[in-house]
Amino acid sequence: MVVENLAKVEKKVCAACERAGRRRDEVTLIAVSKTKPVSMIEELLPGGTRDFGENKVQELCEKYEQLPKDIRWHLIGHLQRNKVKYVVDKACLIHSVDSLRLAEAISAEGKKRGITVPVLIEVNVAGEESKFGVKPEEAEGLIREIAGMPSISVKGLMTIAPYVENPEENRIHFSNLRKLCVDIKNKNIDNVSMNILSMGMTGDYEVAIEEGATMIRVGTGIFGERDYNI
């Protein structure tokens, strides 16, 4: 089932890239495997899928130990400072940095291990009270503060758009995040590349691609509905 679902998602990704005049290789499809068993992830490996997203540090760490080491794990959920030490050497990218204190913890842990940790700044682009992330107008200031820290490198921005029935409603948020990303990129801040825009999920990833997403995070569309009782 998951292989067939992935094929359907892939077809839509290709169509969205075509509509936007973009190459397919400009967009990384992250299969969001949170709450899903290792066996489902294993079904996708023969086809070449290697980018998987997890919300919780503990779940990412458990799956990291059980699965091939060439998998690229993305931490896409909220990260608490006391969990940083468990994940900095396992996640290829932390999508959810939303405070200076979290960045400081990542920097300190990276320095301790002699690695540079790539991160995205999470922006609450729609201003939802229930969501994490910095306000759009605060993103550049936070990035400038992080830019001077050792062992951490800002690679771009991430957002979780509102849940909507009509994905077109989120186009404005994706467009605004892309503009913010371009604006910050044009400032040429040292140690900041701004090449990644992580936005778009199962319900709206096609619109996100049309608005410039370089990473999309698709869970339900590939793995089916989540079971939160496990």
Residue, then its C-alpha position, 0 to 999 in steps of 0.5 A: m500500500v505505501v509503495e502505491n501511495l508514494a507513487k501517487v504522491e510522486k506523480k502529483v509532485c512531478a505535475a506541480c513541478e511542471r506547472a511551476g516550471r521547476r525541475r523535479d530534483e529541486v524538491t525533496l520529498i520527506a516521508v513523514s513516518k511518525t507513529k508508523p512501524v519500521s516495517m512500513i519504512e522498510e517497504l519504501l527502501p527498495g525504491g530508493t526513498r531515504d528521507f524520512g521525517e519524525n516528530k519525536v526525538q525518542e522515536l527517531c532514535e529508536k528507528y535510527e538504531q533499527l534501520p540502515k545508516d544511509i537513511r536521512w532522518h529529519l527532525i520536524g517536530h518541536l525540539q526541547r533543549n534537554k533532548v538536543k544531545y540525543v539527536v544532533d548526531k542522528a538527524c541530517l537536518i533539524h527543521s524546528v529551531d524557534s528560539l535562541r536558547l534552543a540554538e545555543a543548546i544545539s551549538a553547545e552539543g555540536k561543539k562538544r561532538g566536533i560536528t556542525v549541525p544544520v538547522l532550519i528556523e521555524v516561522n509561524v507564518a500564519g500567526e497561529e497561537s497553537k503553533f510553534g515558530v518565530k514571528p516572520e518579523e523576528a526571523e532575521g534577528l534570530i538568524r543573525e544571532i545564530a550565525g555567530m555561533p559555532s557548530i550550528s548552520v542555518k540552511g533556510l526556513m520551515t513553516i507548518a501552515p494552517y490545516v485547511e480544507n482548500p489548499e489554495e488558502n495556504r498559498i499566501h502563507f507559502s508565498n510570504l515565507r518564500k519572500l522572507c527567505v529570499d529577503i534574508k538570503n539577499k542580506n548575505i549573512d555569514n554562515v547562513s545559506m537560506n537554500i532550503l524552504s521546508m513547507g507543505m504537507t499532505g493536504d497542500y504540498e502541491v501549492a507549496i511546490e508551486e510557491g517554491a518549497t524545496m522540501i515537502r513533508v508528506g505523512t498521511g498521503i504515503f502511510g495513511e492515517r496516523d494511529y496515535n494510540i500506539 
